[in-house]
Amino acid sequence: MPIPFDSLSLDAWLSHLEQLHPSAIDMGLERVARVRDALGLKPDFPVLLVGGTNGKGSVCTMLSSILCAAGYKVGTYTSPHLLHYQERVAINLVPAADAAIVASFQAIEVARADVSLTYFEFGTLAAMQQFMVAGVDVAVLEVGLGGRLDAVNVFEPFASAVVNVGLDHQAYLGDTREAIGHEKAGIYRPNKIAICADPEPPQTLIAEAQRIGANLQLIGQDFGFEKQAEGQQWTWWNKAGVRRHALPFPALRGQYQLGNAAVVLALLDAVKEVLPVAIGDIKRGLLEVELAARFQVLPGRPAVVLDVGHNPHAAKVLRANLDSMGFYPVTHAVMGMMADKDIAGVVELLADRIDVWHLAAPQLPRAAAPEQLAKLVGKLAPLAKINIYENVPLAFAAACKLAEESDRILAFGSFYTVAEVMATRER
């Protein structure tokens, strides 16, 4: 008996999508493009693609915040979500309603016929349909994995940005920055602005942009930022002579956020002819932006820091951000990571910044066993105290019990780890 798809709840739909395709990740655009065409998803508004190893979620949210402040109707698609699937699809930064997402899933189910789609591919098409139905002025799409073969790349961008290039998802993208850089450059287009904010971009990224005739703009050469001596302000510039002075620091915490904001202003400059934005809108958008778990420091004592960093590039940034917080007698860490990540590379960068490790596995088959984590931490941080727990909530509860008011608790290692910590605080 066929499933009555018109009666499924959003949760039931998501469970169905998880079982729909033989693999969770299936790189390629042909299947997604066929269903896109069957649905008639040809947006007549600018589409902005944002890729990179880290920081792309922050860029998407800052960009959307500024465009909303300017009065535009903005569709934003990001992934993964932390607590609720609706976080992935937002219109004017408000998550989509369950019923609207379900309606899009139903339409895709009919249109795809015998074409098999992954969970992410289904969601990407649903997001674009939502944006078209809502009549947005612009869509900001975060690349899920890589770029060249990621589902969002079936939509033609007005401009594209690669925030940075680090080692992650090597099983799909390659084992070197050069290989990964080529994949990420796949979101660039001929004669379109192609931004790269990596201070040392792989030569493959540059070569691919040049090969296709993209208008490549590199940070430090074609655009950049400077901190102003007089305090918490900064200046954005580009080689055309444009300078935007007295900009406020983004409300998102972390030293790397100025670099992310520079990417945002470069993208805004790329669309200025069709989506002009005033300096006041930029300032307001930077001041009002909110994004959970990107070096998010929760109010109260002990200090609780949430960070979704899960690779060495992110761990290096996290280390610097922790150092900027000031002195804490003891730092507790609640860590859970996926087994396919560079766990040793992450632990090595943070080993001398953490005194007590609380290790657990998020509720996901790909999660590394806490015993595996403990072995690596014991080797790289031999003086640290190490505790193992059955699950993340127990690990976080223990850290809260042991920490003094003057101490610090860091929850990191995976979106899933941070999500489980956040869920315990919602109860």
Disulfide bonds with the S-S distance in Angstrom:
none
